[in-house]
Amino acid sequence: YDEALACYEQAAQLNPGHSEARFARAMTWLLLGDFERGWRDYEYRWQYRPAPKPAGPQPLWDGAPLNGQTILLWAEQGLGDTIMFIRYAALVKQQGGTVLVQCPAKLTRLLSSCPGIDRLVPHNAPLPSYDVQAPLLSLPRILGTTLETVPAHVPYLFADRDLIESWRRELSPWEGFRVGIAWQGDPAYRGDRDRSIPLRYFAPLARVAGVRLISLQKGSGTEQLDEVASQFPVIDLGGRLDETGDAFVDTAAVMKNLDLVVTSDTAVAHLAGALGVPVWLALTFAPEWRWLLERQDSPWYPTMRLFRQVRRGDWESLFTRMADELRQKIGQAAPAAEILVPIAPGELIDKITILEIKMEHIRDTAKLANVRTELAELTAIRNRCLPYSAEVARLTEALKAVNETLWQIEDALRTCERMQEFGPRFIQLARSVYQQNDRRALLKRQINERLGSRLIEEKSYAAY
């Protein structure tokens, strides 16, 4: 990669406008996790690979507060990219404006569940007036996304509850550990030969005791079901998926009734990740930039696990490893029953901000995985149960700042303890703990009152 970057750098110096070299360099930097430089050069995609843009002279958004303006976010690439980057709508909404999203018509029903969107406009439909605009895949650059600050709160898309229940009844005859599978992407995509996987390689999964394979595949690739029918069983949901023309609405509901999704690098992977369902992604030896290198997790999707080819074209060993992991997963003891108790919105949001701070400070991989799991669960509940409010968003930011201060105070107190220094600084730090906690309690109470909570935390201390 160093040699490749050196070549791209030389090409850019010889010809600063060489869009292909700049774009290739962007892909390399992003693959290596250098998002700051990668997003910058990624803007050369418009010269290297021109794409249609919405009509209108409105300026590109620079990330400044919107202050009541209307912004148009528009989908520029495939369905998977749209699902992946629609997460940014909620962050844009926090800037205080009206958020319009232009997207493929068949995605409007699915994306309508995404927080932060005020209105969806199908492609080719008349656009309402707007003040500024941004393509979806430019938002990471505009908002300064780094590898450490990827907005990975899931779910940010939600399946229709009635469809979830309908598919629960539909799938009830098939007991066991239900694994949804998808293997074929868009054949028209130039990289599809490396990304898509012949269905026959899924055979080791079917041989795991108790596993039921359920096809999530539509269109291209479904002909392979007949080819493997004599080798291993796959439950084919056929044309019943997404019959209305709304892409992925049934698929999303089915996923919520599965124990696991196993897929090639297609939009199905992004859908599962956005829904926050467990998903295992089978990756080619040289994957796309978004999956980075070597790591088994994805910073974009907390519930996703990555399985990589160790040799180019070797799907067989990958699925053998995956089957071994699946066997262990099914053999694990049943988890303890979850404890469900009512909680005030302020307490929930307070806990989420603390987990976000832990994500920023903790470096231990195992600890991070635990924090990421808990954060995903609590964020899903917040997104599902609490309405968006600009005032609550402001209070949340203030609460997070207080908790960050408390984190730093505790670090400083522990340093004093280690150094056995209990002088004026130690006393000031100790006093600031209860001062900050009083501020924290006030912010939580304001959130509870703003959202009309029937649960209000009360505290009582001696005056100071």
C-alpha beads as a LAMMPS data file, in Angstrom:
LAMMPS data file: protein, C-alpha beads

464 atoms
463 bonds

1 atom types
1 bond types

-500.0 500.0 xlo xhi
-500.0 500.0 ylo yhi
-500.0 500.0 zlo zhi

Masses

1 110.0

Atoms # bond

1 1 1 0.000 0.000 0.000
2 1 1 2.886 2.375 0.668
3 1 1 4.164 1.825 -2.871
4 1 1 0.713 2.416 -4.320
5 1 1 0.294 5.639 -2.349
6 1 1 3.726 6.810 -3.491
7 1 1 2.747 6.211 -7.124
8 1 1 -0.556 8.054 -6.711
9 1 1 1.274 10.937 -5.032
10 1 1 3.736 11.162 -7.901
11 1 1 0.904 11.105 -10.443
12 1 1 -0.911 13.875 -8.564
13 1 1 2.230 16.008 -8.475
14 1 1 2.825 15.553 -12.202
15 1 1 -0.818 16.238 -12.986
16 1 1 -2.782 17.769 -10.061
17 1 1 -6.021 17.310 -11.962
18 1 1 -5.497 13.577 -12.554
19 1 1 -8.841 12.461 -11.142
20 1 1 -8.212 8.721 -11.492
21 1 1 -5.019 8.884 -9.411
22 1 1 -6.718 11.054 -6.780
23 1 1 -9.730 8.747 -6.601
24 1 1 -7.538 5.625 -6.360
25 1 1 -5.545 7.291 -3.597
26 1 1 -8.793 8.054 -1.764
27 1 1 -9.821 4.396 -1.943
28 1 1 -6.442 3.344 -0.538
29 1 1 -6.486 5.827 2.320
30 1 1 -10.049 4.866 3.250
31 1 1 -9.160 1.169 3.134
32 1 1 -6.263 1.876 5.524
33 1 1 -8.555 3.819 7.867
34 1 1 -7.068 7.252 7.112
35 1 1 -10.477 8.851 6.747
36 1 1 -9.313 12.456 7.034
37 1 1 -7.247 12.294 3.852
38 1 1 -9.479 9.704 2.213
39 1 1 -12.679 11.761 2.344
40 1 1 -10.859 14.768 0.914
41 1 1 -9.687 12.945 -2.207
42 1 1 -12.985 11.055 -2.453
43 1 1 -14.501 14.247 -3.868
44 1 1 -12.564 13.483 -7.077
45 1 1 -15.196 10.817 -7.786
46 1 1 -17.177 13.479 -9.627
47 1 1 -14.413 13.908 -12.195
48 1 1 -13.430 10.239 -12.332
49 1 1 -16.935 8.784 -12.360
50 1 1 -19.513 11.456 -13.276
51 1 1 -22.965 10.914 -11.802
52 1 1 -26.280 12.741 -12.214
53 1 1 -26.914 15.540 -9.754
54 1 1 -30.178 17.238 -8.802
55 1 1 -31.035 20.347 -10.736
56 1 1 -30.527 23.616 -8.946
57 1 1 -27.812 26.177 -8.245
58 1 1 -28.080 25.874 -4.470
59 1 1 -24.651 25.762 -2.810
60 1 1 -23.095 22.691 -1.254
61 1 1 -23.476 22.628 2.508
62 1 1 -20.263 23.343 4.419
63 1 1 -21.368 21.845 7.749
64 1 1 -22.352 25.159 9.353
65 1 1 -25.511 25.344 11.517
66 1 1 -28.572 25.408 9.277
67 1 1 -30.516 27.871 11.434
68 1 1 -33.875 26.934 9.968
69 1 1 -32.722 26.436 6.373
70 1 1 -33.807 23.480 4.257
71 1 1 -31.107 21.063 3.122
72 1 1 -31.389 18.473 0.360
73 1 1 -29.424 15.254 0.869
74 1 1 -29.344 13.152 -2.263
75 1 1 -28.490 9.538 -2.939
76 1 1 -25.806 9.330 -5.583
77 1 1 -24.861 5.651 -5.779
78 1 1 -26.343 2.183 -5.192
79 1 1 -28.907 0.922 -2.716
80 1 1 -26.261 -0.353 -0.290
81 1 1 -24.463 3.001 -0.205
82 1 1 -27.753 4.799 0.362
83 1 1 -28.647 2.516 3.282
84 1 1 -25.149 2.892 4.742
85 1 1 -24.951 6.684 4.598
86 1 1 -28.562 7.615 5.363
87 1 1 -27.440 7.374 9.021
88 1 1 -26.049 10.884 8.610
89 1 1 -29.543 12.398 8.273
90 1 1 -29.927 12.413 12.062
91 1 1 -26.626 14.285 12.492
92 1 1 -27.599 16.825 9.846
93 1 1 -30.965 17.313 11.549
94 1 1 -29.144 18.300 14.731
95 1 1 -27.851 21.355 12.870
96 1 1 -31.302 22.915 13.148
97 1 1 -32.878 22.741 9.706
98 1 1 -35.395 20.872 7.582
99 1 1 -33.925 17.728 6.019
100 1 1 -35.093 16.580 2.584
101 1 1 -33.750 13.323 1.157
102 1 1 -33.879 12.457 -2.532
103 1 1 -33.541 8.713 -3.123
104 1 1 -34.712 5.871 -5.386
105 1 1 -38.503 5.602 -5.207
106 1 1 -38.346 1.964 -4.149
107 1 1 -36.371 2.902 -1.008
108 1 1 -38.721 5.597 0.293
109 1 1 -40.813 3.288 2.485
110 1 1 -37.764 1.712 4.122
111 1 1 -35.955 5.014 4.647
112 1 1 -39.059 6.660 6.111
113 1 1 -38.154 4.955 9.401
114 1 1 -34.778 6.728 9.593
115 1 1 -34.527 9.440 12.289
116 1 1 -33.793 12.982 11.152
117 1 1 -35.619 12.959 7.808
118 1 1 -38.447 15.470 7.401
119 1 1 -39.408 14.511 3.847
120 1 1 -38.400 11.906 1.274
121 1 1 -38.486 12.797 -2.421
122 1 1 -38.267 9.980 -5.003
123 1 1 -35.846 10.395 -7.881
124 1 1 -37.512 12.038 -10.896
125 1 1 -40.178 13.661 -8.689
126 1 1 -40.312 17.474 -8.547
127 1 1 -38.037 18.856 -5.866
128 1 1 -39.415 21.310 -3.310
129 1 1 -37.419 24.451 -2.647
130 1 1 -34.258 24.102 -0.586
131 1 1 -31.379 26.315 0.463
132 1 1 -28.297 24.070 0.482
133 1 1 -27.508 20.546 -0.664
134 1 1 -25.106 17.665 -0.089
135 1 1 -24.596 14.249 -1.678
136 1 1 -24.865 11.504 0.938
137 1 1 -21.311 10.261 0.487
138 1 1 -19.862 13.734 1.018
139 1 1 -21.361 13.979 4.508
140 1 1 -18.501 12.093 6.227
141 1 1 -16.062 14.727 4.917
142 1 1 -18.357 17.648 5.713
143 1 1 -18.953 16.401 9.257
144 1 1 -15.322 15.374 9.839
145 1 1 -15.854 11.644 10.347
146 1 1 -12.745 9.771 11.479
147 1 1 -12.303 6.076 12.197
148 1 1 -12.925 6.863 15.872
149 1 1 -16.053 8.983 15.312
150 1 1 -18.044 6.865 12.854
151 1 1 -21.735 7.344 13.773
152 1 1 -22.421 3.683 14.543
153 1 1 -25.614 3.892 16.573
154 1 1 -27.892 1.080 15.398
155 1 1 -30.572 0.446 14.542
156 1 1 -31.203 3.533 12.465
157 1 1 -33.670 1.746 10.184
158 1 1 -36.713 -0.092 11.503
159 1 1 -38.863 -2.860 10.052
160 1 1 -42.637 -2.449 9.945
161 1 1 -44.128 -3.995 13.093
162 1 1 -47.122 -5.498 11.290
163 1 1 -44.826 -7.110 8.728
164 1 1 -42.586 -8.461 11.486
165 1 1 -45.588 -10.177 13.059
166 1 1 -46.852 -11.429 9.697
167 1 1 -43.484 -12.991 8.886
168 1 1 -43.204 -14.407 12.394
169 1 1 -46.317 -16.454 11.653
170 1 1 -45.066 -17.306 8.161
171 1 1 -41.741 -18.624 9.444
172 1 1 -43.081 -20.390 12.537
173 1 1 -43.206 -23.876 10.913
174 1 1 -39.423 -23.799 10.459
175 1 1 -37.952 -24.342 13.884
176 1 1 -34.273 -24.348 14.738
177 1 1 -31.535 -21.755 14.375
178 1 1 -32.725 -19.692 11.411
179 1 1 -30.002 -18.228 9.207
180 1 1 -30.944 -15.890 6.372
181 1 1 -28.555 -16.046 3.430
182 1 1 -27.809 -13.909 0.373
183 1 1 -25.040 -14.637 -2.094
184 1 1 -25.474 -12.646 -5.304
185 1 1 -25.084 -8.903 -5.874
186 1 1 -25.860 -6.842 -8.945
187 1 1 -24.281 -8.626 -11.946
188 1 1 -23.970 -5.261 -13.706
189 1 1 -21.519 -4.027 -11.067
190 1 1 -17.976 -4.326 -12.379
191 1 1 -16.673 -5.832 -9.132
192 1 1 -19.495 -8.337 -8.748
193 1 1 -17.406 -11.329 -9.828
194 1 1 -15.247 -10.971 -6.716
195 1 1 -18.040 -10.002 -4.310
196 1 1 -20.736 -12.537 -5.162
197 1 1 -20.405 -16.128 -3.950
198 1 1 -21.685 -19.297 -5.643
199 1 1 -24.421 -20.691 -3.417
200 1 1 -22.760 -24.120 -3.271
201 1 1 -20.130 -22.723 -0.883
202 1 1 -22.826 -22.241 1.800
203 1 1 -23.103 -26.035 2.171
204 1 1 -21.000 -26.243 5.398
205 1 1 -23.519 -23.978 7.132
206 1 1 -26.393 -26.267 6.178
207 1 1 -24.553 -29.217 7.745
208 1 1 -24.449 -27.567 11.195
209 1 1 -26.954 -29.384 13.399
210 1 1 -30.102 -27.377 14.044
211 1 1 -29.502 -24.764 11.332
212 1 1 -32.213 -23.757 8.859
213 1 1 -31.011 -21.777 5.845
214 1 1 -33.567 -19.256 4.563
215 1 1 -32.970 -17.517 1.245
216 1 1 -33.142 -13.718 1.234
217 1 1 -32.038 -13.654 -2.396
218 1 1 -34.153 -11.966 -5.063
219 1 1 -33.640 -11.799 -8.811
220 1 1 -30.186 -12.743 -10.072
221 1 1 -28.772 -15.731 -8.235
222 1 1 -32.063 -17.421 -7.364
223 1 1 -31.544 -19.895 -10.216
224 1 1 -28.775 -21.449 -8.097
225 1 1 -31.376 -22.732 -5.629
226 1 1 -32.294 -25.483 -8.096
227 1 1 -28.618 -26.311 -8.619
228 1 1 -28.018 -27.047 -4.912
229 1 1 -31.406 -28.586 -4.109
230 1 1 -30.012 -32.126 -4.178
231 1 1 -27.037 -31.174 -1.967
232 1 1 -28.557 -29.216 0.934
233 1 1 -31.917 -27.617 1.787
234 1 1 -32.601 -23.892 1.536
235 1 1 -36.028 -22.481 2.369
236 1 1 -36.996 -20.286 -0.582
237 1 1 -39.336 -17.425 0.258
238 1 1 -39.577 -16.790 -3.465
239 1 1 -41.588 -13.918 -4.854
240 1 1 -43.216 -13.242 -1.489
241 1 1 -40.400 -10.891 -0.534
242 1 1 -41.103 -7.240 -1.279
243 1 1 -43.965 -7.922 -3.686
244 1 1 -45.258 -4.346 -3.459
245 1 1 -42.166 -2.917 -5.165
246 1 1 -40.916 -1.322 -1.954
247 1 1 -37.354 -2.589 -1.696
248 1 1 -36.365 -4.534 1.414
249 1 1 -39.496 -3.894 3.529
250 1 1 -40.336 -7.615 3.725
251 1 1 -36.672 -8.558 3.840
252 1 1 -36.212 -6.302 6.870
253 1 1 -39.206 -7.885 8.627
254 1 1 -37.903 -11.386 7.885
255 1 1 -34.476 -10.445 9.270
256 1 1 -36.089 -9.461 12.571
257 1 1 -37.355 -13.051 12.834
258 1 1 -33.970 -14.679 12.168
259 1 1 -31.155 -15.653 14.484
260 1 1 -28.417 -14.641 12.039
261 1 1 -27.871 -13.268 8.542
262 1 1 -24.958 -14.542 6.427
263 1 1 -24.352 -12.638 3.222
264 1 1 -21.923 -11.623 0.537
265 1 1 -21.035 -7.945 0.156
266 1 1 -24.411 -6.688 -1.071
267 1 1 -27.091 -4.258 0.064
268 1 1 -28.430 -7.085 2.252
269 1 1 -25.356 -6.695 4.476
270 1 1 -26.018 -2.981 4.912
271 1 1 -29.699 -3.590 5.631
272 1 1 -28.909 -6.127 8.355
273 1 1 -26.328 -3.806 9.888
274 1 1 -28.683 -0.814 9.799
275 1 1 -31.413 -2.880 11.487
276 1 1 -28.994 -3.936 14.210
277 1 1 -29.482 -7.667 13.608
278 1 1 -26.583 -10.149 13.889
279 1 1 -24.893 -10.465 10.493
280 1 1 -21.816 -12.301 9.239
281 1 1 -20.290 -10.861 6.083
282 1 1 -18.167 -13.015 3.762
283 1 1 -15.503 -10.831 2.143
284 1 1 -13.261 -11.325 -0.835
285 1 1 -9.470 -11.221 -0.436
286 1 1 -9.387 -7.560 -1.573
287 1 1 -12.564 -5.994 -0.150
288 1 1 -14.032 -2.552 -0.653
289 1 1 -12.616 0.317 1.389
290 1 1 -15.478 0.364 3.901
291 1 1 -14.484 -3.013 5.376
292 1 1 -10.892 -1.890 6.047
293 1 1 -8.129 -4.488 6.517
294 1 1 -7.666 -7.483 8.844
295 1 1 -10.211 -6.572 11.517
296 1 1 -13.149 -8.882 12.203
297 1 1 -15.566 -6.151 13.250
298 1 1 -16.946 -3.139 11.409
299 1 1 -16.842 0.382 12.837
300 1 1 -19.964 1.096 10.790
301 1 1 -22.134 -1.768 12.060
302 1 1 -21.737 -2.976 15.677
303 1 1 -23.692 -6.211 15.093
304 1 1 -21.614 -7.263 12.078
305 1 1 -18.759 -9.761 11.998
306 1 1 -16.366 -9.967 9.042
307 1 1 -15.028 -13.224 7.604
308 1 1 -12.218 -12.686 5.095
309 1 1 -10.711 -14.865 2.394
310 1 1 -7.161 -15.828 3.325
311 1 1 -6.372 -16.596 -0.317
312 1 1 -7.860 -14.970 -3.394
313 1 1 -10.893 -16.904 -4.587
314 1 1 -10.877 -19.331 -1.636
315 1 1 -14.481 -19.335 -0.417
316 1 1 -14.276 -22.955 0.699
317 1 1 -11.996 -22.401 3.692
318 1 1 -13.875 -19.235 4.640
319 1 1 -17.198 -21.075 4.933
320 1 1 -15.529 -23.964 6.754
321 1 1 -14.314 -21.471 9.373
322 1 1 -17.711 -19.839 9.461
323 1 1 -19.436 -23.196 10.010
324 1 1 -17.093 -23.943 12.916
325 1 1 -17.962 -20.582 14.469
326 1 1 -21.655 -21.205 13.906
327 1 1 -21.387 -24.593 15.587
328 1 1 -19.827 -22.937 18.640
329 1 1 -22.417 -20.167 18.634
330 1 1 -25.331 -22.599 18.676
331 1 1 -23.649 -24.726 21.318
332 1 1 -23.265 -21.830 23.730
333 1 1 -25.396 -21.820 26.843
334 1 1 -28.596 -19.846 26.613
335 1 1 -28.123 -16.267 27.811
336 1 1 -29.590 -15.203 31.110
337 1 1 -33.056 -13.697 30.945
338 1 1 -33.041 -9.966 30.328
339 1 1 -34.240 -7.712 33.145
340 1 1 -36.733 -5.170 31.826
341 1 1 -37.644 -2.226 34.061
342 1 1 -39.245 1.166 33.372
343 1 1 -36.734 3.992 33.126
344 1 1 -37.015 7.753 32.763
345 1 1 -35.815 9.237 29.440
346 1 1 -33.196 11.288 31.267
347 1 1 -31.683 8.157 32.808
348 1 1 -31.633 6.397 29.431
349 1 1 -29.997 9.325 27.654
350 1 1 -27.525 9.769 30.524
351 1 1 -26.448 6.128 30.204
352 1 1 -26.095 6.469 26.415
353 1 1 -23.834 9.523 26.760
354 1 1 -21.639 7.648 29.250
355 1 1 -21.325 4.720 26.836
356 1 1 -20.450 7.121 24.003
357 1 1 -17.689 8.578 26.182
358 1 1 -16.411 5.073 26.921
359 1 1 -16.304 4.381 23.166
360 1 1 -14.059 7.433 22.781
361 1 1 -11.690 6.582 25.654
362 1 1 -11.459 2.799 25.967
363 1 1 -8.871 1.066 23.792
364 1 1 -9.184 -2.567 24.966
365 1 1 -10.860 -4.512 22.127
366 1 1 -12.848 -6.878 24.352
367 1 1 -14.117 -4.053 26.555
368 1 1 -15.018 -1.999 23.492
369 1 1 -17.084 -4.887 22.131
370 1 1 -19.110 -5.011 25.362
371 1 1 -19.613 -1.251 25.356
372 1 1 -20.622 -1.294 21.684
373 1 1 -23.221 -4.011 22.312
374 1 1 -24.803 -2.171 25.246
375 1 1 -24.738 1.139 23.373
376 1 1 -26.468 -0.408 20.355
377 1 1 -29.225 -1.880 22.549
378 1 1 -29.913 1.353 24.436
379 1 1 -29.686 3.549 21.343
380 1 1 -32.233 1.348 19.590
381 1 1 -34.651 1.833 22.489
382 1 1 -34.073 5.599 22.461
383 1 1 -34.656 5.844 18.702
384 1 1 -37.772 3.702 18.920
385 1 1 -39.378 5.256 21.994
386 1 1 -38.312 8.902 22.241
387 1 1 -39.414 11.561 19.730
388 1 1 -36.767 13.823 18.236
389 1 1 -36.576 17.292 19.789
390 1 1 -34.020 19.998 19.099
391 1 1 -34.224 21.055 22.750
392 1 1 -33.642 17.500 23.977
393 1 1 -30.709 17.225 21.555
394 1 1 -29.255 20.398 23.106
395 1 1 -29.763 19.068 26.633
396 1 1 -28.201 15.755 25.599
397 1 1 -25.056 17.499 24.372
398 1 1 -24.852 19.431 27.641
399 1 1 -25.324 16.210 29.631
400 1 1 -22.579 14.487 27.661
401 1 1 -20.245 17.424 28.350
402 1 1 -20.922 17.095 32.092
403 1 1 -20.262 13.345 31.998
404 1 1 -17.051 13.942 30.055
405 1 1 -15.980 16.386 32.769
406 1 1 -16.783 13.804 35.455
407 1 1 -14.702 11.235 33.539
408 1 1 -11.733 13.608 33.531
409 1 1 -12.216 14.457 37.221
410 1 1 -12.178 10.773 38.174
411 1 1 -8.967 10.262 36.181
412 1 1 -7.411 13.217 37.991
413 1 1 -8.547 11.923 41.404
414 1 1 -7.020 8.526 40.686
415 1 1 -3.775 10.236 39.730
416 1 1 -3.786 12.079 43.069
417 1 1 -4.434 8.773 44.852
418 1 1 -1.566 7.109 43.026
419 1 1 0.791 9.995 43.850
420 1 1 -0.556 10.264 47.427
421 1 1 -1.223 13.969 46.844
422 1 1 -4.206 15.101 48.923
423 1 1 -3.679 18.843 48.991
424 1 1 -5.772 21.724 47.609
425 1 1 -6.068 20.214 44.109
426 1 1 -7.454 16.963 45.501
427 1 1 -9.974 18.886 47.606
428 1 1 -11.055 20.989 44.614
429 1 1 -11.485 17.887 42.469
430 1 1 -13.533 16.177 45.180
431 1 1 -15.778 19.244 45.516
432 1 1 -16.258 19.443 41.756
433 1 1 -17.670 15.897 41.718
434 1 1 -20.832 16.844 43.583
435 1 1 -21.044 20.178 41.751
436 1 1 -21.001 18.415 38.388
437 1 1 -23.394 15.726 39.623
438 1 1 -25.871 18.427 40.650
439 1 1 -25.634 19.858 37.123
440 1 1 -26.094 16.346 35.731
441 1 1 -29.231 15.761 37.840
442 1 1 -30.705 19.079 36.681
443 1 1 -30.147 18.237 33.002
444 1 1 -31.722 14.793 33.416
445 1 1 -34.724 16.375 35.111
446 1 1 -35.095 18.930 32.296
447 1 1 -35.030 16.095 29.733
448 1 1 -37.679 14.180 31.689
449 1 1 -39.918 17.230 31.953
450 1 1 -39.429 18.119 28.292
451 1 1 -40.519 14.616 27.239
452 1 1 -43.373 14.418 29.740
453 1 1 -41.965 11.465 31.669
454 1 1 -44.099 10.009 34.439
455 1 1 -40.838 8.949 36.135
456 1 1 -38.862 11.839 37.625
457 1 1 -35.686 11.193 39.605
458 1 1 -35.519 13.074 42.907
459 1 1 -32.398 13.880 44.934
460 1 1 -32.025 15.458 48.357
461 1 1 -28.760 16.710 49.847
462 1 1 -27.654 19.204 52.443
463 1 1 -27.159 22.683 51.001
464 1 1 -23.650 23.978 50.243

Bonds

1 1 1 2
2 1 2 3
3 1 3 4
4 1 4 5
5 1 5 6
6 1 6 7
7 1 7 8
8 1 8 9
9 1 9 10
10 1 10 11
11 1 11 12
12 1 12 13
13 1 13 14
14 1 14 15
15 1 15 16
16 1 16 17
17 1 17 18
18 1 18 19
19 1 19 20
20 1 20 21
21 1 21 22
22 1 22 23
23 1 23 24
24 1 24 25
25 1 25 26
26 1 26 27
27 1 27 28
28 1 28 29
29 1 29 30
30 1 30 31
31 1 31 32
32 1 32 33
33 1 33 34
34 1 34 35
35 1 35 36
36 1 36 37
37 1 37 38
38 1 38 39
39 1 39 40
40 1 40 41
41 1 41 42
42 1 42 43
43 1 43 44
44 1 44 45
45 1 45 46
46 1 46 47
47 1 47 48
48 1 48 49
49 1 49 50
50 1 50 51
51 1 51 52
52 1 52 53
53 1 53 54
54 1 54 55
55 1 55 56
56 1 56 57
57 1 57 58
58 1 58 59
59 1 59 60
60 1 60 61
61 1 61 62
62 1 62 63
63 1 63 64
64 1 64 65
65 1 65 66
66 1 66 67
67 1 67 68
68 1 68 69
69 1 69 70
70 1 70 71
71 1 71 72
72 1 72 73
73 1 73 74
74 1 74 75
75 1 75 76
76 1 76 77
77 1 77 78
78 1 78 79
79 1 79 80
80 1 80 81
81 1 81 82
82 1 82 83
83 1 83 84
84 1 84 85
85 1 85 86
86 1 86 87
87 1 87 88
88 1 88 89
89 1 89 90
90 1 90 91
91 1 91 92
92 1 92 93
93 1 93 94
94 1 94 95
95 1 95 96
96 1 96 97
97 1 97 98
98 1 98 99
99 1 99 100
100 1 100 101
101 1 101 102
102 1 102 103
103 1 103 104
104 1 104 105
105 1 105 106
106 1 106 107
107 1 107 108
108 1 108 109
109 1 109 110
110 1 110 111
111 1 111 112
112 1 112 113
113 1 113 114
114 1 114 115
115 1 115 116
116 1 116 117
117 1 117 118
118 1 118 119
119 1 119 120
120 1 120 121
121 1 121 122
122 1 122 123
123 1 123 124
124 1 124 125
125 1 125 126
126 1 126 127
127 1 127 128
128 1 128 129
129 1 129 130
130 1 130 131
131 1 131 132
132 1 132 133
133 1 133 134
134 1 134 135
135 1 135 136
136 1 136 137
137 1 137 138
138 1 138 139
139 1 139 140
140 1 140 141
141 1 141 142
142 1 142 143
143 1 143 144
144 1 144 145
145 1 145 146
146 1 146 147
147 1 147 148
148 1 148 149
149 1 149 150
150 1 150 151
151 1 151 152
152 1 152 153
153 1 153 154
154 1 154 155
155 1 155 156
156 1 156 157
157 1 157 158
158 1 158 159
159 1 159 160
160 1 160 161
161 1 161 162
162 1 162 163
163 1 163 164
164 1 164 165
165 1 165 166
166 1 166 167
167 1 167 168
168 1 168 169
169 1 169 170
170 1 170 171
171 1 171 172
172 1 172 173
173 1 173 174
174 1 174 175
175 1 175 176
176 1 176 177
177 1 177 178
178 1 178 179
179 1 179 180
180 1 180 181
181 1 181 182
182 1 182 183
183 1 183 184
184 1 184 185
185 1 185 186
186 1 186 187
187 1 187 188
188 1 188 189
189 1 189 190
190 1 190 191
191 1 191 192
192 1 192 193
193 1 193 194
194 1 194 195
195 1 195 196
196 1 196 197
197 1 197 198
198 1 198 199
199 1 199 200
200 1 200 201
201 1 201 202
202 1 202 203
203 1 203 204
204 1 204 205
205 1 205 206
206 1 206 207
207 1 207 208
208 1 208 209
209 1 209 210
210 1 210 211
211 1 211 212
212 1 212 213
213 1 213 214
214 1 214 215
215 1 215 216
216 1 216 217
217 1 217 218
218 1 218 219
219 1 219 220
220 1 220 221
221 1 221 222
222 1 222 223
223 1 223 224
224 1 224 225
225 1 225 226
226 1 226 227
227 1 227 228
228 1 228 229
229 1 229 230
230 1 230 231
231 1 231 232
232 1 232 233
233 1 233 234
234 1 234 235
235 1 235 236
236 1 236 237
237 1 237 238
238 1 238 239
239 1 239 240
240 1 240 241
241 1 241 242
242 1 242 243
243 1 243 244
244 1 244 245
245 1 245 246
246 1 246 247
247 1 247 248
248 1 248 249
249 1 249 250
250 1 250 251
251 1 251 252
252 1 252 253
253 1 253 254
254 1 254 255
255 1 255 256
256 1 256 257
257 1 257 258
258 1 258 259
259 1 259 260
260 1 260 261
261 1 261 262
262 1 262 263
263 1 263 264
264 1 264 265
265 1 265 266
266 1 266 267
267 1 267 268
268 1 268 269
269 1 269 270
270 1 270 271
271 1 271 272
272 1 272 273
273 1 273 274
274 1 274 275
275 1 275 276
276 1 276 277
277 1 277 278
278 1 278 279
279 1 279 280
280 1 280 281
281 1 281 282
282 1 282 283
283 1 283 284
284 1 284 285
285 1 285 286
286 1 286 287
287 1 287 288
288 1 288 289
289 1 289 290
290 1 290 291
291 1 291 292
292 1 292 293
293 1 293 294
294 1 294 295
295 1 295 296
296 1 296 297
297 1 297 298
298 1 298 299
299 1 299 300
300 1 300 301
301 1 301 302
302 1 302 303
303 1 303 304
304 1 304 305
305 1 305 306
306 1 306 307
307 1 307 308
308 1 308 309
309 1 309 310
310 1 310 311
311 1 311 312
312 1 312 313
313 1 313 314
314 1 314 315
315 1 315 316
316 1 316 317
317 1 317 318
318 1 318 319
319 1 319 320
320 1 320 321
321 1 321 322
322 1 322 323
323 1 323 324
324 1 324 325
325 1 325 326
326 1 326 327
327 1 327 328
328 1 328 329
329 1 329 330
330 1 330 331
331 1 331 332
332 1 332 333
333 1 333 334
334 1 334 335
335 1 335 336
336 1 336 337
337 1 337 338
338 1 338 339
339 1 339 340
340 1 340 341
341 1 341 342
342 1 342 343
343 1 343 344
344 1 344 345
345 1 345 346
346 1 346 347
347 1 347 348
348 1 348 349
349 1 349 350
350 1 350 351
351 1 351 352
352 1 352 353
353 1 353 354
354 1 354 355
355 1 355 356
356 1 356 357
357 1 357 358
358 1 358 359
359 1 359 360
360 1 360 361
361 1 361 362
362 1 362 363
363 1 363 364
364 1 364 365
365 1 365 366
366 1 366 367
367 1 367 368
368 1 368 369
369 1 369 370
370 1 370 371
371 1 371 372
372 1 372 373
373 1 373 374
374 1 374 375
375 1 375 376
376 1 376 377
377 1 377 378
378 1 378 379
379 1 379 380
380 1 380 381
381 1 381 382
382 1 382 383
383 1 383 384
384 1 384 385
385 1 385 386
386 1 386 387
387 1 387 388
388 1 388 389
389 1 389 390
390 1 390 391
391 1 391 392
392 1 392 393
393 1 393 394
394 1 394 395
395 1 395 396
396 1 396 397
397 1 397 398
398 1 398 399
399 1 399 400
400 1 400 401
401 1 401 402
402 1 402 403
403 1 403 404
404 1 404 405
405 1 405 406
406 1 406 407
407 1 407 408
408 1 408 409
409 1 409 410
410 1 410 411
411 1 411 412
412 1 412 413
413 1 413 414
414 1 414 415
415 1 415 416
416 1 416 417
417 1 417 418
418 1 418 419
419 1 419 420
420 1 420 421
421 1 421 422
422 1 422 423
423 1 423 424
424 1 424 425
425 1 425 426
426 1 426 427
427 1 427 428
428 1 428 429
429 1 429 430
430 1 430 431
431 1 431 432
432 1 432 433
433 1 433 434
434 1 434 435
435 1 435 436
436 1 436 437
437 1 437 438
438 1 438 439
439 1 439 440
440 1 440 441
441 1 441 442
442 1 442 443
443 1 443 444
444 1 444 445
445 1 445 446
446 1 446 447
447 1 447 448
448 1 448 449
449 1 449 450
450 1 450 451
451 1 451 452
452 1 452 453
453 1 453 454
454 1 454 455
455 1 455 456
456 1 456 457
457 1 457 458
458 1 458 459
459 1 459 460
460 1 460 461
461 1 461 462
462 1 462 463
463 1 463 464
